[in-house]
Structures are given as C-alpha cells and as structure tokens.
Amino acid sequence: MGDATTIVDTYLAMWNETDPKRRAQLIERAWANDGHYADPMLEARGHAALGSVSFHIARDLVTPDGAVVVTDGRLERITGFFGEAPAMAAV
C-alpha cells in the first residue's frame, strides 16, 4: 500500500471497524509497527494498543498543506486535537 488515499481510507476504516480480527488487519496495513496516536483524550503506541482504542472517526485527515505523513507506505504518527487546529511546528 503506498498511495495516500488508500492509507487514509484504511486508517478511517480501522477506527470504525467493530470486528476485532478485521480491525487488526486494517491496523497492520495502515500503521507502522510502532505507530503512535495521541490526542487530548488518549495515547496509543503499537498495533496492540491501537487495537484496544475504540471510537469512530470521519474522513477529514490532512495537514494544512494537504499532505498525509507516511513512512514506507504506512502511517507513522498522528496527533489529534479538538476544536481549531493548533499551529504546526516546522518539521
């Protein structure tokens, strides 16, 4: 998997999947082994931790310049927030 649209679609499907086996497959396809998700309410690192988090998410996942951050075709890091987007630090 390499194109950003497929990665984002898989990421969103992962959060919304209720079947644990299917969800684990989606996590493996979308996330690096040590992938890290953080937002004001929770933090999860790695496939098992990501699989234990349960919530639904809608498709609206882009940086201010429209990019999706991926490494070797899978997400490496996502930082969530609530409300208006915070200022992005230079990478």
Secondary structure, 3 states (H helix, E strand, C coil): CCCHHHHHHHHHHHHHCCCHHHHHHHHHHHEEEEEEEEECCEEEECHHHHHHCCCCCCCCCCCCCCCCCEECCEEEEEECCCCCCCCCCCC
